[in-house]
Amino acid sequence: MNLVGTLFCTALAICALSALAGLATPTRLRLPLAGLGTAGAGALGTAAGLAALLGESWSAWLPELLPLAGVRLAIDPLAGLFLAVTGVVALCAAIYGIGYSRDGLDGRVVQAAAPLFVAAMLLVPAAASVSTFLVAWELMAITSLLLVVADHRHRSAVGEAGLWYGVMTHLGFVAILAGLLAFAAGAGGESFDQLRQAELSPALRGTVFLATVVGFASKAGIVPLHVWLPRAHPEAPSQISALMSAAMVNMGVYGIVRVGLDLLHGGPVWWWMVVLIAGAISALYGILQAAVSADLKRLLGHSTTENMGLVLIGVGAAGLFAAWGNAVLAALALTAALLHVVNHAGFKTLLFLAAGSVQRATGTRDLDQLGGLRTRMPYTTGLFAVGALCASALPPGNAFVSEWLLLQSLIHALPTSGVVGAVTMPLAVGVIALSAGLAVATFVKAFGIGFLAKPRGPEAARAAESPPAMLGGMALAACCCLVLALAPTAILPVLSHAVAVALPGPGAVTGEVSLHLAGISSVISPLLIAVALGVAVAGTLALTRVVATRRVRRAARLWDCGGGPMSARMEYTATSFAEPLQRVFDNVLAPESDVDVTPVKESAYLVESVRFRAKVPDRIERRLYEPVLSVLTFVGRGARHLATGSVHRYLAYGFWALTGALIMLAVFQ
């Protein structure tokens, strides 16, 4: 067994031991043992992934672990990338979880299921056969569902979120199961090596691709299969929210890349147009929902839909360019997509952990009730600011580089992409630009309303800083974001190995993030941008200080229009901040509002109270899912009459079903 295999197997063993420790040890020992064990497994998974990215591969065949099929594992650079990302997220979340859970916020279920969840996410990219992949995928689904519903006894919303997540994730699993089984049947074998060599008809290839894309897109939170994500991620414990939103959703992207580009070797243009369009709709719709959301963790959940949409734009563009025969642009688009997977994992881990810190300190996620946390939680405020800057895709944030590369690939495609590209690429560029602008407004709202000004509720006024372990997990995630932002060249060379697995051919990104395509050169240096911004800010502050010291200072109360000292009621809330954006996109969001005026008794002119209620429902959920749920509810209520408790009736059902089946066989054979 080589280095990759040793590190990987050790990580899985530590996950199993950590699960046992979380289940069987006393409370005093359970938290450090399970937490440190999961952190160690994450570190080993990261090391195994990095070793695979540097060119060392590993495979194993264990015929006795699964009946009939056995277990087949293989780690190549593409799998190594997702192993490394999952390991880093698990490391940060596990360190954070030790402090988060110290006050009894998590029980034995969370401490035992979390290491198994990490182990499942490490197994998914390492699977090298259909049966192994499906078992690992289902283990990931079951353990994450247990973690989502861990607090269902205390909050009814947790049970509802768990129901949505359980149904959607298993419907997605059915789609993946159908697609991969059809693939294996057509290939005459289930190992990935056999699938790569299979010769399938175009109809079967298209069916396999569509079925698997539906299942993987559901896990990635892509519209319209996203409805579980903004429910489940906020209700899970915060370190689990980070694992789900920064690591688990990446497995959907991995599945699309592995099946569509590696196993099926790409496909016709319409395959990748479906992926690109789904990504564009998800990016725009997700950030619009995030922009008008007042729940901090729900806002971050919608932001995950947006960023996974951006990743799928890159994957779809890579498939399109490959279908058009432009290998360089295909490699560039896939590099941008995978880099954004890494960047999103970094800043979304940080943001969810910081949001959990706020929720733990205040007991609320409602931005309208927060504010004033800068003085009470200075470290959490600073760390959230780093994550918000990175998520806004502004320099020197890490998302800026990956979105810049993605835009470059789409823009450089215009001269040679034909009619389809001439229509599609400008629209995709517009979607990316618009989503970036809305992301800035969204995270300005989240940071400014949630952390600055005065507290708008008693919970925020009583907030206190989080324990050192929680701050340590957040600080580690912030360091990863800063490294990715200032030195992307540290990861881009190894990303080319992962890209080469899916798209064999020439790379497109070299040196200091430089492009040389179609006779046009484009160079960017994130470190120089950061230095320039730092010098500009320091120079402005120094100049302001010099000018200010030349004048005599006089203390005076701020002008308040004669209304007395300003109170928290005079500040913008998250709802009022987002209202102008909501007006612009009224036709898309379809907001609902209601004004209830209560007059003084026996008077038609004097008003006792006015109550205003406003909400922005998920329009896709209302138009698509509610009618289906209504039909299922109606059918379910009608079916109650069939189950009366009579054994004779149940025997009759069986008799008539068997008789009908025999008649059908006799007729059709």
C-alpha positions in Angstrom: 0.0 0.0 0.0 1.5 3.4 -1.0 1.2 6.7 0.7 -2.2 7.7 -0.6 -3.7 4.3 0.4 -2.1 4.4 3.9 -3.4 7.9 4.6 -6.8 7.2 3.2 -7.4 3.9 5.1 -6.0 5.5 8.3 -8.5 8.3 7.9 -11.4 5.9 7.6 -10.2 3.9 10.6 -10.0 7.0 12.7 -13.5 8.0 11.6 -14.8 4.6 12.8 -13.0 4.9 16.2 -14.3 8.5 16.6 -17.9 7.3 16.0 -17.4 4.7 18.6 -16.0 7.2 21.0 -18.9 9.6 20.4 -21.4 6.8 21.1 -19.9 5.0 24.0 -17.7 7.3 26.1 -18.8 9.6 28.9 -19.8 13.2 28.1 -16.6 14.6 29.5 -14.5 12.5 27.1 -16.9 12.3 24.2 -16.4 15.8 22.9 -12.6 15.9 22.7 -12.2 12.3 21.6 -14.8 12.5 18.8 -13.8 16.0 17.8 -10.1 15.5 17.7 -10.5 12.2 16.0 -12.7 13.7 13.2 -10.1 16.6 12.9 -7.3 14.0 12.5 -9.3 12.1 9.9 -9.9 15.3 8.0 -6.1 16.1 8.1 -5.3 12.7 6.8 -7.9 12.9 4.1 -6.4 16.2 3.1 -2.9 14.7 2.9 -4.2 11.7 0.9 -5.9 14.1 -1.6 -2.9 16.3 -2.0 -0.7 13.3 -2.6 -3.1 12.1 -5.3 -3.1 15.6 -6.8 0.7 15.5 -7.0 0.5 12.4 -9.2 0.5 9.4 -6.8 -2.5 7.1 -7.4 -3.9 4.1 -5.4 -6.4 1.4 -6.0 -7.8 -1.6 -4.0 -10.1 -4.5 -4.6 -11.8 -6.0 -1.5 -14.1 -8.8 -2.8 -15.4 -9.9 0.6 -16.8 -6.7 1.9 -19.9 -6.5 -0.3 -21.9 -9.5 -1.3 -21.6 -10.4 -5.0 -19.9 -7.1 -6.1 -17.2 -6.5 -3.5 -15.6 -3.1 -2.8 -13.5 -1.4 -5.4 -11.6 1.8 -4.6 -9.3 4.0 -6.6 -7.9 7.5 -6.0 -6.8 9.5 -9.0 -6.1 13.3 -9.1 -9.8 14.1 -9.7 -10.8 12.1 -6.6 -7.9 13.6 -4.8 -9.1 17.1 -5.3 -12.5 16.3 -3.6 -10.8 14.3 -0.9 -8.5 17.3 -0.1 -11.4 19.8 0.0 -13.6 17.5 2.2 -10.7 16.9 4.5 -10.0 20.6 5.1 -13.6 21.4 5.7 -13.9 18.4 8.2 -10.7 19.6 10.0 -12.1 23.2 10.5 -15.6 22.0 11.4 -14.3 19.4 13.9 -12.1 21.8 15.8 -15.0 24.3 15.9 -17.4 21.6 17.0 -15.4 20.9 20.2 -16.2 24.4 21.5 -19.7 24.6 19.9 -20.8 21.4 21.6 -19.3 22.0 25.0 -22.5 23.5 26.3 -24.5 20.4 25.4 -25.8 21.7 22.1 -25.1 18.3 20.5 -25.8 14.9 21.8 -24.4 11.4 21.2 -26.1 11.2 17.8 -24.2 14.1 16.4 -20.9 13.1 17.9 -21.3 9.5 16.6 -22.8 10.3 13.1 -20.5 13.2 12.2 -17.3 11.1 11.8 -19.3 8.6 9.8 -20.6 11.4 7.6 -17.0 12.5 7.0 -16.0 8.9 6.2 -18.8 8.6 3.7 -17.8 11.8 1.9 -14.2 10.5 1.7 -15.5 7.2 0.3 -17.7 8.8 -2.5 -14.8 10.1 -4.6 -12.7 7.0 -3.9 -15.3 4.6 -5.2 -14.3 2.9 -8.4 -17.4 0.7 -9.1 -21.1 1.3 -9.3 -22.0 -0.7 -6.2 -19.3 0.9 -4.1 -20.3 4.3 -5.2 -24.0 3.7 -4.5 -23.3 2.3 -1.0 -21.0 5.3 -0.2 -23.6 7.7 -1.6 -26.4 6.2 0.5 -24.2 6.2 3.6 -23.6 9.9 3.1 -27.3 10.5 2.7 -28.3 8.6 5.8 -25.7 10.0 8.1 -26.4 13.6 7.0 -30.1 13.0 7.5 -29.5 11.9 11.1 -27.4 15.0 11.7 -30.1 17.3 10.2 -32.9 15.9 12.4 -30.7 15.7 15.6 -32.6 18.5 17.3 -36.1 17.6 16.1 -37.5 17.2 19.6 -36.9 20.9 20.4 -37.9 22.6 17.2 -40.7 21.6 14.8 -38.9 23.2 11.8 -36.1 20.6 12.2 -38.6 17.8 11.5 -40.0 19.5 8.4 -36.5 20.2 7.1 -35.5 16.6 7.7 -38.6 15.4 5.8 -37.9 17.6 2.8 -34.2 16.6 2.8 -35.0 12.9 3.2 -37.4 12.8 0.3 -35.3 14.9 -2.1 -32.1 13.1 -1.4 -33.6 9.7 -1.9 -35.4 10.7 -5.1 -32.0 11.9 -6.3 -30.5 8.6 -5.3 -33.2 6.7 -7.3 -32.3 8.8 -10.4 -28.5 8.0 -9.9 -29.3 4.3 -9.2 -31.3 4.0 -12.4 -28.7 5.8 -14.5 -25.7 3.9 -13.2 -27.5 0.5 -13.4 -28.4 1.2 -17.0 -24.8 2.2 -17.6 -23.5 -1.0 -16.0 -26.0 -3.2 -17.9 -25.0 -1.6 -21.2 -21.3 -1.9 -20.4 -21.4 -5.5 -19.2 -19.7 -4.7 -16.0 -19.8 -2.3 -13.1 -16.2 -1.2 -12.5 -15.4 2.3 -13.7 -12.7 0.9 -16.0 -15.3 -1.2 -17.7 -17.7 1.7 -18.0 -14.9 3.8 -19.6 -14.5 1.2 -22.3 -18.2 0.6 -22.9 -19.7 1.3 -26.4 -23.3 2.5 -25.8 -26.0 3.6 -28.2 -26.6 7.4 -28.3 -30.0 6.9 -26.8 -28.7 5.0 -23.8 -25.8 7.4 -23.3 -28.3 10.3 -23.2 -30.5 8.5 -20.8 -27.6 7.7 -18.5 -26.4 11.3 -18.5 -29.8 12.8 -17.9 -30.7 10.4 -15.1 -27.4 10.9 -13.3 -27.4 14.7 -13.8 -30.8 14.9 -12.2 -29.6 13.0 -9.1 -26.3 14.8 -8.8 -27.9 18.2 -9.3 -30.3 17.4 -6.5 -27.4 16.9 -4.1 -25.7 20.1 -5.3 -28.9 22.1 -4.7 -29.5 23.1 -8.3 -32.8 24.8 -9.2 -35.5 23.4 -9.2 -34.2 20.6 -7.0 -32.9 23.0 -4.4 -35.9 23.2 -2.0 -34.3 21.0 0.6 -31.1 23.0 0.9 -32.3 26.3 2.5 -34.3 24.2 5.0 -31.8 21.5 6.0 -28.6 23.5 6.2 -29.9 26.2 8.7 -31.5 23.6 11.0 -28.5 21.3 11.3 -25.8 22.1 14.0 -23.5 24.7 12.6 -20.4 22.6 12.1 -22.7 20.1 10.2 -24.1 23.0 8.1 -20.5 23.8 7.1 -19.8 20.2 6.2 -23.0 19.9 4.1 -22.7 23.3 2.4 -19.0 23.3 1.8 -18.2 19.6 1.2 -21.3 17.5 0.6 -22.8 19.6 -2.2 -19.4 19.3 -4.0 -20.2 15.6 -4.5 -22.9 16.5 -6.9 -20.4 18.4 -9.0 -18.0 15.4 -8.7 -20.6 13.0 -9.9 -21.4 15.1 -13.0 -17.7 15.5 -13.9 -16.9 11.9 -13.2 -19.8 10.4 -15.2 -20.3 13.0 -17.9 -16.7 13.8 -18.8 -14.6 10.8 -17.5 -16.8 7.7 -17.8 -18.9 8.9 -20.8 -16.0 10.8 -22.4 -18.2 13.9 -23.0 -21.2 14.0 -25.3 -23.2 16.1 -27.7 -23.8 19.8 -27.3 -27.3 19.5 -25.9 -26.0 17.6 -22.8 -23.8 20.5 -21.7 -26.4 23.2 -22.7 -28.7 21.5 -20.1 -26.0 21.7 -17.5 -25.0 25.3 -18.4 -28.6 26.6 -18.4 -29.4 24.8 -15.1 -26.3 26.4 -13.6 -27.2 29.9 -14.9 -30.7 29.7 -13.5 -29.5 28.4 -10.2 -26.9 31.1 -9.8 -29.3 33.9 -10.5 -32.3 32.5 -8.6 -30.2 31.5 -5.6 -28.5 34.9 -5.1 -31.9 36.7 -5.5 -33.4 34.5 -2.7 -30.3 35.2 -0.6 -30.5 39.0 -1.2 -34.0 39.2 0.3 -33.6 36.6 3.1 -33.4 37.9 6.7 -32.4 34.5 8.2 -28.6 34.5 8.3 -28.1 30.7 7.8 -30.9 30.5 5.2 -29.2 33.3 3.3 -26.0 31.3 3.3 -27.9 28.2 2.1 -29.3 30.2 -0.9 -25.8 31.4 -1.6 -24.7 27.8 -1.9 -27.2 27.3 -4.6 -25.8 30.4 -6.4 -22.2 29.2 -6.2 -23.0 25.6 -7.3 -24.8 27.2 -10.2 -21.6 29.1 -11.1 -19.6 25.9 -10.9 -22.1 24.2 -13.2 -21.8 27.1 -15.7 -18.1 26.2 -15.8 -18.7 22.5 -16.1 -21.3 23.0 -18.8 -19.0 25.4 -20.7 -16.2 22.9 -20.5 -18.4 20.2 -22.0 -19.5 22.6 -24.7 -16.0 23.5 -25.7 -14.9 19.9 -25.7 -17.8 19.0 -28.0 -16.7 21.9 -30.3 -13.2 20.5 -30.3 -11.6 23.4 -28.4 -9.5 21.5 -25.8 -7.7 24.6 -24.4 -10.9 26.5 -23.6 -12.5 23.3 -22.2 -9.6 22.9 -19.8 -9.7 26.5 -18.8 -13.5 26.4 -18.0 -13.1 23.2 -16.0 -10.1 24.6 -14.1 -12.2 27.7 -13.2 -15.1 25.5 -12.1 -12.9 23.2 -9.9 -11.1 26.3 -8.5 -14.4 27.8 -7.6 -15.3 24.5 -5.8 -12.2 24.9 -3.7 -12.8 28.6 -3.1 -16.5 28.1 -2.2 -15.6 25.4 0.3 -13.2 27.8 2.0 -15.4 30.9 2.4 -18.7 28.9 3.0 -17.0 26.9 5.8 -16.0 30.2 7.4 -19.4 31.9 6.9 -21.4 29.0 8.3 -19.1 28.6 11.3 -19.4 32.3 12.0 -23.1 32.2 11.6 -23.2 29.4 14.2 -21.1 31.5 16.5 -23.7 34.3 16.2 -26.6 31.9 16.8 -24.9 30.4 19.8 -24.3 33.8 21.4 -27.6 35.3 20.6 -30.1 32.5 20.2 -31.3 33.9 16.9 -30.5 33.9 13.2 -32.8 36.8 12.3 -30.8 39.7 10.9 -33.6 42.1 11.8 -33.0 41.3 15.5 -29.2 41.4 15.4 -26.7 44.3 15.1 -24.0 45.7 17.4 -22.0 42.5 17.4 -18.8 44.3 16.4 -18.1 45.4 20.0 -19.4 42.3 21.7 -18.0 39.7 19.3 -15.0 41.4 17.7 -13.2 38.2 16.5 -16.3 36.6 15.1 -17.1 40.0 13.3 -13.6 40.1 11.8 -13.7 36.5 10.6 -17.2 36.9 9.1 -16.0 40.0 7.3 -13.2 38.0 5.7 -15.7 35.4 4.6 -18.2 38.0 3.3 -15.4 39.7 1.2 -14.4 36.3 -0.3 -18.0 35.4 -1.1 -18.6 38.8 -2.8 -16.2 37.9 -5.6 -14.4 41.2 -5.1 -10.6 41.5 -5.0 -8.8 40.5 -3.0 -11.3 37.8 -2.1 -10.6 34.2 -3.3 -13.8 33.9 -5.3 -12.7 36.7 -7.5 -9.9 34.7 -9.2 -12.1 31.7 -10.1 -15.0 33.9 -11.4 -12.4 35.9 -13.4 -11.1 32.7 -15.0 -14.6 31.6 -15.7 -15.4 34.9 -17.4 -12.2 34.7 -19.4 -13.1 31.2 -20.8 -16.6 32.4 -21.8 -15.4 35.7 -23.4 -12.6 34.0 -25.3 -15.1 31.6 -26.8 -17.0 34.2 -28.6 -14.9 34.5 -31.8 -15.1 30.7 -32.6 -18.2 29.3 -31.0 -20.7 29.6 -33.8 -24.3 30.7 -33.5 -25.1 28.7 -30.3 -22.1 30.1 -28.5 -22.7 33.6 -29.8 -26.1 33.5 -28.1 -25.2 31.4 -25.0 -21.9 32.9 -23.9 -22.9 36.6 -23.6 -26.0 35.5 -21.6 -23.8 33.3 -19.3 -21.4 36.3 -18.9 -24.3 38.5 -18.0 -25.6 36.0 -15.4 -22.2 35.8 -13.8 -21.8 39.6 -13.7 -25.3 40.1 -12.3 -24.9 37.4 -9.7 -21.6 38.9 -8.6 -23.2 42.3 -8.1 -26.1 40.8 -6.2 -23.7 38.9 -4.0 -22.0 42.1 -3.0 -25.3 43.6 -2.0 -26.2 40.4 -0.1 -23.1 40.2 2.0 -23.0 44.0 2.6 -26.5 43.4 4.1 -25.4 40.4 6.1 -22.4 42.0 7.5 -23.6 45.6 7.9 -27.0 44.8 9.3 -25.9 41.8 11.4 -22.7 43.1 13.0 -22.5 46.9 12.8 -24.6 49.8 14.2 -26.7 49.2 17.4 -28.3 46.0 18.5 -31.9 45.8 17.5 -32.9 43.1 19.9 -32.1 42.1 23.5 -30.4 38.9 22.3 -27.8 40.8 20.4 -27.3 43.2 23.3 -26.3 40.3 25.6 -24.0 38.5 23.1 -20.6 37.3 24.2 -17.6 36.1 22.2 -17.3 32.4 21.4 -14.9 29.9 23.0 -11.3 29.6 21.7 -12.0 26.2 19.9 -14.7 27.8 17.8 -12.6 30.8 17.0 -9.7 28.4 16.1 -11.9 26.5 13.6 -13.0 29.8 12.0 -9.5 31.2 12.0 -8.2 28.1 10.2 -10.9 28.5 7.5 -10.0 32.2 7.2 -6.3 31.3 6.7 -7.3 28.9 3.9 -9.4 31.7 2.3 -6.5 34.2 2.5 -4.0 31.7 1.0 -6.4 30.9 -1.9 -7.0 34.6 -2.4 -3.4 35.8 -2.4 -1.6 32.8 -3.9 -3.9 31.0 -6.3 -0.8 29.8 -8.2 -0.2 27.4 -5.3 -3.2 25.4 -6.3 -3.6 26.0 -10.0 -0.7 23.7 -11.1 -2.0 20.7 -9.2 -5.6 21.4 -10.4 -4.3 20.7 -14.0 -3.8 17.1 -12.9 -7.5 16.8 -11.9 -8.6 18.5 -15.1 -6.5 16.1 -17.2 -8.4 13.1 -15.8 -11.7 14.5 -17.1 -10.4 16.3 -20.2 -7.1 14.8 -21.4 -5.3 17.4 -23.4 -3.4 20.7 -23.1 -3.9 22.9 -20.0 -4.8 26.6 -20.2 -3.7 28.2 -16.9 0.0 28.7 -16.2 2.4 30.9 -14.3 1.0 33.8 -12.4 -2.6 33.2 -13.5 -1.9 34.1 -17.1 -3.9 33.3 -20.3 -2.8 33.2 -23.9 -5.8 32.4 -26.0 -6.8 33.3 -29.6 -3.9 35.8 -29.8 -5.1 37.7 -26.7 -3.0 37.7 -23.5 -4.5 38.3 -20.1 -2.6 38.5 -16.8 -3.8 39.0 -13.2 -1.8 39.1 -10.0 -4.1 38.8 -6.9 -1.2 39.5 -4.6 -0.4 42.8 -6.4 -4.1 43.8 -6.3 -4.2 43.1 -2.5 -1.0 45.1 -1.9 -2.3 48.0 -4.0 -5.6 48.0 -2.1 -3.7 47.9 1.2 -1.5 50.8 0.2 -4.5 52.8 -1.0 -6.4 52.3 2.2 -3.4 53.0 4.4 -2.6 56.2 2.4 -6.2 57.4 2.7 -6.2 56.8 6.4 -2.9 58.5 6.9 -3.9 61.5 4.8 -7.2 61.8 6.8 -5.3 61.7 10.0 -2.8 64.4 9.0 -5.6 66.7 7.8 -7.6 66.0 11.0 -4.8 66.8 13.4 -4.4 70.3 11.9 -7.9 71.3 13.1 -9.1 71.9 16.6 -11.4 69.1 17.7 -14.7 69.9 19.4 -17.1 67.3 20.8 -20.6 67.8 19.7 -23.7 65.6 19.4 -24.5 64.5 15.9 -27.3 66.3 14.2 -30.5 64.3 14.6 -33.1 66.6 12.9 -34.3 67.6 16.3 -35.6 64.2 17.1 -33.3 63.3 20.0 -30.6 60.6 20.1 -31.0 58.0 17.3 -32.2 54.6 18.4 -32.0 51.2 16.9 -35.5 51.6 15.5 -34.1 54.2 13.2 -31.6 51.8 11.6 -32.1 49.8 8.4 -33.2 46.3 9.0 -32.3 43.4 6.6 -35.8 43.6 5.2 -35.7 47.3 4.5 -32.2 47.1 3.1 -33.3 44.5 0.6 -36.6 46.2 -0.3 -35.2 48.2 -3.3 -33.7 45.0 -4.8 -37.0 43.2 -4.2 -38.8 45.9 -6.1 -36.5 45.5 -9.1 -37.1 41.8 -9.3 -40.8 41.8 -8.2 -41.8 39.7 -11.3 -39.3 37.0 -10.4 -39.7 36.9 -6.7 -43.4 37.6 -6.4 -43.3 38.9 -2.9 -46.4 38.9 -0.7 -47.5 41.6 1.8 -50.5 42.2 4.0 -51.5 45.3 6.0 -53.9 44.8 8.9 -55.3 48.1 10.3 -57.1 47.9 13.6 -59.2 51.1 14.4 -60.0 52.3 17.8 -63.3 50.9 19.1 -66.3 52.9 18.0 -64.2 55.1 15.7 -63.7 54.9 12.0 -60.9 57.5 11.9 -58.6 56.8 14.9 -56.2 53.9 14.4 -55.2 51.7 17.4 -52.6 49.6 15.6 -51.2 48.8 12.1 -49.6 45.4 11.5 -47.6 44.9 8.3 -46.5 41.4 7.2 -44.3 40.7 4.2 -42.6 37.5 3.0 -40.9 36.4 -0.2 -41.9 32.7 -0.8 -39.9 30.4 -3.0 -41.9 30.8 -6.2 -40.6 27.6 -7.7 -41.6 25.7 -4.7 -45.1 27.2 -4.8 -45.7 26.6 -8.5 -44.0 23.2 -8.8 -44.0 21.4 -5.5 -47.2 22.5 -3.8 -49.5 21.2 -6.5 -47.7 17.9 -6.5 -47.9 17.7 -2.7 -51.6 18.6 -2.8 -52.3 15.7 -5.2 -50.3 13.3 -3.1 -52.2 14.4 0.0 -55.5 13.9 -1.7 -54.5 10.4 -2.9 -53.2 9.5 0.5 -56.4 10.6 2.3 -58.4 8.6 -0.2 -56.2 5.6 0.2 -57.1 5.4 3.9 -60.4 3.8 3.0 -58.4 0.9 1.6 -56.7 0.1 4.9 -59.6 -0.7 7.2 -57.7 -3.2 9.4 -59.6 -6.2 7.9 -57.3 -9.2 7.3 -59.8 -10.6 4.9 -59.7 -7.5 2.7 -55.9 -7.6 2.7 -55.9 -11.2 1.6 -58.3 -10.3 -1.1 -55.9 -7.5 -2.3 -53.1 -10.1 -2.5 -55.3 -12.6 -4.4 -56.5 -10.1 -7.0 -53.0 -8.7 -7.5 -51.6 -12.1 -8.1 -54.4 -13.0 -10.4 -54.0 -9.8 -12.4 -50.2 -10.4 -12.7 -50.8 -14.0 -14.0 -53.3 -12.8 -16.5 -50.9 -10.1 -17.7 -48.2 -12.7 -18.1 -50.5 -15.0 -20.0 -51.6 -12.2 -22.4 -48.2 -10.7 -23.2 -46.3 -14.0 -23.4 
